[in-house]
Amino acid sequence: MAKCAKCAKQPARRECAALGERICPLCCAHLRMLVLACPERCPYLQDARRTTRERRLGQLLAHLTAQGQKALVNVLLHMSPLLAFLEGAIVEVQRQRFRDLTDAEVLAGLENAIRTYETLERGIIYEHHSESPRIHAVTESLLKALERVEKDLAERGVRIRTSEALACLRVLAESVRAVGDEREVQAYLRVAALFQPYPESKSRLIVVPE
């Protein structure tokens, strides 16, 4: 059997719609949606989402419960569209700016965004940031995403409270902690990216640029 088009080591058992070549199951699992811009029609992507979605929710619910964060459990269950949108802002930084972005940097960026909203909740406008351009990029992407949400809702006569935005950021931070794995620096990002489709124009048998 031919070798994988990516690692050139393992047998190429899967047809990759992003590459237009055959790859091994390991590369498929590790590279999908982080390195490979998988089209939505890919059966392996669809299967991965089905098997991961429920397990991920259960893992995070168990983590929040163990931490005594009942309020965040309610946010997780009732504000999933906003959580998914904000998670997309994180994944966008990894896909478009820093391919090797780590979970630790994502968490640091989230913590800065949380501190910014905690300050805002006290009536003070101040953006907490990091000297690291990678961490700052995560914080900036999250804050801009929340600005877009606030603007869109305002145009429809709806207002998102600072406390609600803050709670969503805290849930995302706990999401990173819940899947933390010392053996894999992108454990959270790999799962988060799985549920963030590429724009149709960017998912046509292509690989994300190195």
C-alpha positions as CSV (number, residue, x, y, z in Angstrom):
1,M,0.0,0.0,0.0
2,A,1.2,3.5,-0.8
3,K,2.5,5.7,2.0
4,C,0.7,8.7,3.5
5,A,1.0,11.9,1.4
6,K,1.8,13.9,4.6
7,C,4.0,11.8,6.8
8,A,5.3,9.4,4.2
9,K,5.5,6.7,6.9
10,Q,2.1,5.1,7.5
11,P,-0.1,3.4,5.0
12,A,-2.4,5.8,3.1
13,R,-5.8,4.4,3.9
14,R,-8.0,7.5,3.5
15,E,-8.7,9.6,0.5
16,C,-8.2,13.2,1.6
17,A,-10.6,15.7,0.0
18,A,-8.4,18.6,1.1
19,L,-5.2,17.3,-0.5
20,G,-6.6,15.3,-3.4
21,E,-4.3,12.5,-2.2
22,R,-4.4,9.6,0.2
23,I,-3.3,10.0,3.8
24,C,-3.1,7.8,6.9
25,P,-5.8,7.9,9.6
26,L,-3.3,9.5,12.1
27,C,-2.5,12.4,9.9
28,C,-6.2,12.8,9.0
29,A,-7.1,13.0,12.7
30,H,-4.2,15.3,13.7
31,L,-4.3,17.7,10.8
32,R,-7.9,18.1,9.9
33,M,-9.2,21.7,10.2
34,L,-5.9,22.9,11.7
35,V,-3.6,22.2,8.7
36,L,-6.0,20.8,6.2
37,A,-9.0,22.9,5.1
38,C,-11.4,20.0,5.0
39,P,-14.5,20.5,2.9
40,E,-17.8,20.1,4.7
41,R,-18.6,17.0,2.6
42,C,-15.7,15.0,4.0
43,P,-17.1,11.9,5.7
44,Y,-14.2,11.7,8.1
45,L,-14.8,15.2,9.2
46,Q,-18.5,14.5,9.7
47,D,-17.8,11.4,11.7
48,A,-15.3,13.2,13.9
49,R,-17.8,15.9,14.7
50,R,-20.4,13.3,15.6
51,T,-18.1,11.3,17.9
52,T,-16.5,14.4,19.5
53,R,-19.5,16.7,20.1
54,E,-21.2,14.7,22.9
55,R,-17.9,13.7,24.5
56,R,-16.7,17.3,24.5
57,L,-19.9,18.6,26.1
58,G,-19.8,15.9,28.8
59,Q,-16.2,16.5,29.6
60,L,-16.7,20.3,30.0
61,L,-19.9,19.8,32.0
62,A,-18.1,17.4,34.4
63,H,-15.2,19.9,34.6
64,L,-17.4,22.8,35.5
65,T,-19.4,20.8,38.0
66,A,-16.2,19.6,39.7
67,Q,-15.1,23.3,39.9
68,G,-18.4,24.3,41.5
69,Q,-19.2,26.5,38.5
70,K,-23.0,26.0,38.2
71,A,-23.5,29.4,36.8
72,L,-21.1,28.6,33.9
73,V,-23.0,25.4,33.3
74,N,-26.1,27.5,32.6
75,V,-24.1,29.7,30.2
76,L,-22.7,26.6,28.4
77,L,-26.2,25.2,27.9
78,H,-28.0,28.4,26.9
79,M,-25.4,30.6,25.1
80,S,-23.9,28.1,22.7
81,P,-24.2,30.2,19.6
82,L,-22.2,33.0,21.1
83,L,-19.7,30.6,22.5
84,A,-19.2,29.1,19.1
85,F,-18.8,32.5,17.5
86,L,-16.1,33.5,20.0
87,E,-14.4,30.2,19.6
88,G,-14.3,30.9,15.9
89,A,-12.4,34.1,16.6
90,I,-9.8,32.0,18.5
91,V,-9.5,29.5,15.7
92,E,-9.2,32.3,13.1
93,V,-6.0,33.5,14.8
94,Q,-4.5,30.0,14.6
95,R,-5.5,29.5,10.9
96,Q,-4.6,32.9,9.6
97,R,-1.8,34.2,11.7
98,F,0.0,31.7,14.0
99,R,-0.2,28.1,12.8
100,D,1.7,26.8,15.8
101,L,-0.4,28.8,18.3
102,T,-0.6,26.8,21.6
103,D,-3.4,26.2,24.0
104,A,-1.4,28.0,26.7
105,E,-1.3,31.1,24.5
106,V,-5.0,30.8,23.9
107,L,-5.7,30.6,27.6
108,A,-3.4,33.6,28.3
109,G,-5.3,35.6,25.6
110,L,-8.6,34.6,27.1
111,E,-7.5,35.7,30.6
112,N,-6.6,39.1,29.3
113,A,-10.0,39.4,27.6
114,I,-11.6,38.3,30.9
115,R,-9.6,41.0,32.9
116,T,-10.7,43.6,30.3
117,Y,-14.4,42.8,30.8
118,E,-14.0,42.5,34.6
119,T,-12.6,46.1,34.4
120,L,-15.4,47.2,32.2
121,E,-17.9,45.7,34.6
122,R,-16.5,48.1,37.2
123,G,-17.2,51.0,34.8
124,I,-13.6,51.4,33.6
125,I,-12.6,51.1,30.0
126,Y,-9.1,49.5,29.8
127,E,-7.8,46.8,27.6
128,H,-5.5,44.3,29.2
129,H,-2.9,43.1,26.8
130,S,0.3,41.1,26.6
131,E,3.7,41.8,25.2
132,S,3.5,38.6,23.2
133,P,2.0,39.4,19.8
134,R,0.5,35.9,19.7
135,I,-1.3,36.2,23.0
136,H,-2.4,39.8,22.1
137,A,-3.8,38.5,18.8
138,V,-6.1,36.1,20.6
139,T,-7.3,38.8,23.0
140,E,-7.8,41.3,20.2
141,S,-9.7,38.8,18.1
142,L,-12.0,38.0,21.0
143,L,-12.7,41.6,21.9
144,K,-13.4,42.5,18.2
145,A,-15.7,39.6,18.0
146,L,-17.7,40.8,21.0
147,E,-17.8,44.3,19.5
148,R,-19.4,42.8,16.4
149,V,-21.9,41.0,18.4
150,E,-22.8,44.0,20.5
151,K,-23.2,46.1,17.3
152,D,-25.3,43.5,15.6
153,L,-27.6,43.1,18.5
154,A,-27.9,46.9,19.1
155,E,-29.1,47.3,15.5
156,R,-31.9,44.9,16.4
157,G,-32.7,46.7,19.6
158,V,-31.1,44.0,21.8
159,R,-28.3,44.5,24.3
160,I,-25.8,42.0,25.6
161,R,-24.8,42.6,29.1
162,T,-21.2,42.9,30.1
163,S,-21.7,40.1,32.6
164,E,-23.0,37.8,29.9
165,A,-20.0,38.4,27.7
166,L,-17.7,37.9,30.7
167,A,-19.4,34.6,31.5
168,C,-18.9,33.4,28.0
169,L,-15.2,34.2,28.1
170,R,-14.9,32.3,31.4
171,V,-16.6,29.3,29.9
172,L,-14.1,29.3,27.0
173,A,-11.2,29.6,29.4
174,E,-12.5,26.5,31.3
175,S,-12.9,24.8,28.0
176,V,-9.2,25.1,27.4
177,R,-8.4,23.9,30.9
178,A,-10.8,20.9,30.6
179,V,-8.9,19.4,27.6
180,G,-5.4,20.4,28.7
181,D,-2.9,17.8,27.8
182,E,0.8,18.1,28.5
183,R,1.6,15.8,25.7
184,E,-0.2,17.9,23.1
185,V,0.1,21.7,22.9
186,Q,-2.9,22.1,20.6
187,A,-5.3,19.7,22.3
188,Y,-8.0,22.4,22.7
189,L,-7.4,24.0,19.4
190,R,-7.7,20.7,17.6
191,V,-11.1,20.2,19.0
192,A,-12.3,23.8,18.6
193,A,-11.2,23.9,15.0
194,L,-13.2,20.8,14.2
195,F,-16.4,22.7,14.6
196,Q,-15.4,25.8,12.7
197,P,-16.1,25.4,8.9
198,Y,-13.9,27.0,6.4
199,P,-15.6,29.5,4.0
200,E,-16.7,27.6,0.9
201,S,-14.3,29.5,-1.3
202,K,-11.4,28.3,0.9
203,S,-12.3,24.6,1.2
204,R,-11.9,23.5,-2.3
205,L,-9.3,20.7,-2.3
206,I,-6.7,22.9,-0.7
207,V,-4.3,22.9,2.2
208,V,-3.9,25.9,4.5
209,P,-0.6,27.6,3.6
210,E,2.4,26.7,5.8
